[in-house]
Structure formats: C-alpha cells, structure tokens
Amino acid sequence: MDRHDEDLARAIALSLQDSRKPITIIDVDADDSETETTSSQNQPRHPPENPKGKAPKQPTPSSATTSQEPQVEVRPGVSEFLRERAKLERERRERQKRLRNVSDSDHQDSDEDETAGPPPAKRQHISSSSIPRINNAGMCRSADEQYFWNGELRPIANQHAEPRLDGKPTFRLTTVLGNKSELAFAIMSSYSLDFAWIYEFFDRNVPVIMVAQPDSTGRPSLKNVLPNWIKTTPALRDGRGCMHMKFMLLFYKTGRLRVVVTTANLIAYDYRDIENTLWLQDFPLRSRPVAHDSKAFEDFPSVLQHVLNSVNVKPALSTMINTDHPNLPLKSIEELRMRWDWSKVKVHLIHSLAGRHEGWPSVIRTGHPRLMKIIRNIGLRTGRGKGDKELVLECQGSSLGVYSTQWMNEFHWSARGESGEDWLDESKKRRERLPYPPIKIIFPSKKIVQESKLGEQGGGTIFCRRRQWSAKNFPRNHFHESKSKGGPVLMHSKMIIALKRDWPASTNPADGSDTEDDDDELELIEPAVGWAYVGSHNFTPSAWGNLSGSAFNPILNISNYELGIVFPLKSVDDADRVACWQRPPRKYVSGTDEPWIQEESVYHQHDDQ
C-alpha cells in the first residue's frame, strides 16, 4: 500500500468514528405535521433520497442487513448497493466509511447525486438561443475533451436504458469531469454522498471542497475528510431540513471553468440505475478581470457567488488556501464574476436557501419569489387582464409534499410572474378557499414502478405516503403518470414545464388588479410559449418555501437548500424535447391508479426490532 492509499485508509477509518449512532430521519419535503422519526434500523431498504431525511449516513463495512425478507429474486449488484444506500440514508452523517471496489460499470456510468439513478439522455433540438443546447452545435472536441461553451442539457446515462428509446445523447460522470489529469480544483455539492466512490474519479493531489448535509445539530462545520478534501456543511435551523443542492464547479489547469447543475447525487446509484438530468456549461477566463460590483445580485455569477457563500464554502476556501494549497485558481468567491467570462450563459440560476427570510429585498432573492422575478425578467409574466393567458404547470419529482390549495396557488402565482405583494394583499380566508390551480403533478404509479427494469426493488428513492394520498383534500385529481422517454426506468429528475394557454371563455379573471407594472430588467427574447425548470427542487413547500406575513413585511420560510436553472421554451415541441417524461402525461384513472407508496411494498418493510 503506497502513501496515498495509507492516507486514504486512515482518513476513512477516522470518519467511521462519527457514524455508528442510530439517527433520526426527517423527511425534508414534509411539513412539521408530516415529520416521521425512526431508528436507523427502520429505514427503507432502498437508496432513499428522502428529501425529508436529515443527514444521510454512509454505509459501513458491516452495513449488510440480515433482517428477514420474503424469498424473491434480487439482482446481486443492485441489491447490495440498495442496501448500502438505505444504510447511508439512515445513519445521518453522510460519512462514507469504507473503500469499496468500484465496478467497471460504475466508472462507465458516471453517477452523482442524492437519490435516484441516472437516466440516459439524448440531445434535444431546441431552436431558441435562450434555451440550453441539446444538439451538437456549440460542442467542441479537443483530443479526448468535449467543451460546451453554449451550455448543454442531457439525461445521465442509465445502464437499464442503453441506448435510450428516444435516441437522446447522455452524460456520464467521466465525460462531465473530463480529463482528470487536467483538473486543478473542484467545489461540489451533494445530499447523499459516497466519498469512497467519487474519490476514485479524481487524482489524489487535486484539492476538493465538498458541500454536504449537516449533522443533527444543524451547525455549520468544516472537516478534513480525505487527503486534500475538505467537507463543509451549512447551517440548518434546529437541524431540520436538508442541504439538497447538487452542483459542481470544475477548475482546469488551462483556466477553463465548468459549472454543473444536476439532479443526481454523488453516488453510483444515481449515475447508473435511476434517471437523472444534468446541465453544464464551460466558461473561459476573461482577457482581463472586471471590477467587483457589490450591487450585482441578479446575473448568473452573482447568484452563484451568493449560493457558495450561503453553503459555507468561503471558510473552506480560506482554510484550503492557508494550509496546503496557496495557488488555487480561485482565491476568493468574488473572483468568479470578475475573472471568468459569463457572456454566453442563457439560463437563469435559482436557489432556495434554508431559513427565515424577512422583507422584500431578502424574500425576492430565493425560493418561489425568485422564480417570480426570473419569469418577469424574461418577459413571460402571464398577466391578469383580458386577453392574457392561463399557465399550466407539469411538475415532476421524486418526493411529494403536504399540499394545500393555498400553497399550490401561492406557487402558481409566482410561476405566472405575479407580484407577491398582490398575493399577500388578498385576505387569508380567500386564499385558503381558492380551488386548486392548473398544476399536473407528475409522479409514478404503482404499476409504472412494478413494470420498470428494477421493479419494486428500484422504488426506494421515490416517496409518497399513504396518509398523504388519503388526506381529505389532497389533490388526487391532479396526478399524472411519470413515464420516462428513455426506457423502463424510474426517474429522480426534478423538472417543471410551464406552458401558456388561452383561458376558457368563462373563466378569464380579468380583474385589472396589478402591481409592479414596470419590469425594470426585462430581457428582449424571442417569443416563448412558456419556461422550464431543472434542478434539485422537488415540488414541495420545503423546497420552494412558504410565503406569509403582509405585503408590507413578507416572510418566507424555507426548509432546504436547493439549486436549479430556469430557461424559456420557444414552442410546445421544445417542451416535449426538454421534458424527461412522455408528454402529454396520462392522467390517473380514479379508482384504478394509485401512486407508488414505498412503505406498502414487501421490499421496503422495516426490520423488526
């Protein structure tokens, strides 16, 4: 064993000391009334990306479960990984404690992210210059490298849908990272995390900052976890919620910067067995740095800098520079906007930052109010007058929230680009009595899960509870089938497709009421029929936030840290190409279709105590 292997083994052994305690898992996409606590031995057997869970914990060498299970055929590789993932989710400090052999297929099917596996993707032809490219134009090759100077959106390759039925090209982790000998530095983020697995994709001397889930205290922390690797965690109020962001900043020795926003956790399962989606773009260095602008906060690099500061990257960067790596390509977070050329980025970065945000200057920067501001900036506000359009949303995710007509209308209001002040000016009683808005919840039925390649065994990262589905006012009539266009695989991708349509003649709410008519930063773009979102946000209040207070003093409460991109759609064809599910989605048949409910599957029962 050489020196690097000894250092790695020692680091992982030390981190084992932190991960032997039973933990409480909280579903981050549930409201307080939906919180469920269980011991580490009562967790689902599948790799759960339960956004309601607190810190996931890494599997230990003794993590194989021996509980009684029905005699069923289990695929060896998948079964073993799922059991490890279940352990990882149950023990709350996502410390990967053992160096395990990575199979060839793992290296080929690059995977990263938090709950579900990667979907094989193929490029989509999108004609609008404001939409991330999904065709080969704008992609450059140099020897073994591929560069994406105009941005690229693809599914992640999936071993169970190769090639994809829709013919789309896909990303693998090896493609995303590129030539590892050219990497100089990386900043990454993941909810579920397998340190031993992802470590194998990097040269040992490359410094890495990893943003991860905090422990049960919710206090920010810094820790050396591997040689040249620092783990940093942001604050979570009372230890509740989760750091659910999944992103990468990859700095190369040539000066190039690659930014990645994905739905995949940094675990093999997400890059191999369940469908995920990934956007990336390369950015060159400027010929000369621009001056720091303390007033900039809306453009892509400014939002990215705000994200890094919010998830505790700044002290990790300082620590790394002041110890063993004084020559990092990034000396301060503010240098991102100053030193790299962002002129070709066409997508808008949107985040949710866990915590209580009070007052419009703070509220408007995050969660669904930030979505509202983006929609206004790109000129896609629907309006509420005669001749204006209705907005229909299709929301795909892997975990459901506690839905009410008030919250779904609140989210839909922002999705239309309507003022939060106008929303809060409405009486609370009236808001509570509104019918559900035109939102289609895209979620897999039990039948779709059973017919998928891995069957019910593969449904361990898809979350709906019987008590949610059976609740008196739950929007069961809004559920539609989630069926991948790539093949018989389940999806961990989180997406929203928003399309304008004419109001039915008798329902146009032309009340003339309006606030903030002046869109001071309106972009001039080609005509668009709607917009799309791709990122870590599930369609839940925990991810997007709850707005309360008054129009004079608003309050936004958010449970999770989330990150994604928003971009306009020029046509319905563009929407069809971007969506990871088959469109139009089939509506659940009342009395026949039910959502996949993991807790009722024989494969996901808790062990007896």
Salt bridges, closest charged atoms under 4 A:
ASP7 OD2 - ARG3 NH1 3.56
ASP7 OD1 - ARG10 NH1 3.02
ASP18 OD2 - LYS223 NZ 2.19
ASP27 OD2 - LYS52 NZ 2.50
ASP27 OD2 - ARG465 NH1 3.13
ASP32 OD1 - ARG240 NH2 3.50
GLU34 OE1 - ARG467 NE 2.96
GLU36 OE1 - ARG465 NE 3.48
GLU36 OE1 - ARG467 NH1 3.53
GLU49 OE2 - HIS244 NE2 2.51
GLU49 OE2 - LYS246 NZ 3.89
GLU49 OE1 - HIS492 NE2 1.42
GLU49 OE1 - LYS494 NZ 3.12
GLU69 OE2 - ARG45 NE 2.20
GLU69 OE1 - ARG83 NH2 3.32
GLU84 OE2 - ARG98 NH2 2.05
GLU84 OE1 - ARG100 NE 3.49
ASP106 OD1 - ARG272 NH1 2.57
ASP109 OD1 - ARG172 NH1 2.09
ASP113 OD1 - LYS246 NZ 3.64
ASP113 OD2 - HIS492 ND1 3.07
GLU114 OE2 - HIS244 NE2 2.24
GLU114 OE1 - LYS246 NZ 1.90
GLU145 OE1 - ARG256 NH2 3.69
GLU152 OE2 - ARG123 NE 2.28
GLU152 OE2 - ARG154 NE 3.08
GLU162 OE1 - ARG172 NH2 3.56
ASP166 OD1 - ARG164 NE 2.88
ASP194 OD2 - ARG100 NH2 1.95
GLU200 OE2 - ARG204 NH2 3.22
ASP215 OD2 - ARG93 NH2 2.95
ASP270 OD1 - ARG85 NH1 3.55
ASP270 OD2 - HIS492 ND1 3.92
ASP273 OD1 - HIS160 NE2 2.74
ASP273 OD2 - ARG272 NE 2.73
GLU275 OE2 - ARG164 NH1 3.53
ASP282 OD1 - ARG256 NH1 2.99
ASP282 OD1 - ARG258 NE 2.77
GLU298 OE1 - ARG370 NH1 2.55
GLU298 OE2 - LYS373 NZ 2.78
ASP299 OD2 - ARG337 NH2 2.80
GLU335 OE1 - ARG339 NH1 3.77
GLU358 OE1 - ARG356 NH2 3.42
GLU390 OE1 - ARG501 NE 2.64
GLU394 OE2 - ARG583 NH2 2.88
GLU410 OE2 - HIS368 NE2 2.74
GLU418 OE1 - ARG381 NH2 3.35
GLU418 OE1 - ARG384 NE 3.27
ASP422 OD2 - ARG384 NH2 2.95
GLU426 OE1 - ARG430 NH1 3.15
GLU481 OE2 - ARG586 NH2 3.24
ASP502 OD1 - LYS389 NZ 2.35
ASP511 OD2 - ARG384 NH1 3.62
ASP514 OD1 - ARG381 NH2 2.16
GLU516 OE1 - ARG376 NH1 3.56
ASP517 OD1 - ARG381 NH1 3.99
ASP519 OD1 - ARG376 NH1 3.57
GLU523 OE2 - HIS348 NE2 3.16
GLU526 OE1 - LYS570 NZ 3.05
GLU562 OE1 - HIS244 ND1 2.75
ASP574 OD1 - ARG577 NH2 2.82
ASP576 OD1 - ARG583 NH1 2.43
ASP593 OD2 - ARG586 NH1 2.87
GLU594 OE1 - ARG466 NH2 2.83
GLU600 OE2 - ARG466 NE 2.70
ASP607 OD1 - ARG45 NH2 2.55
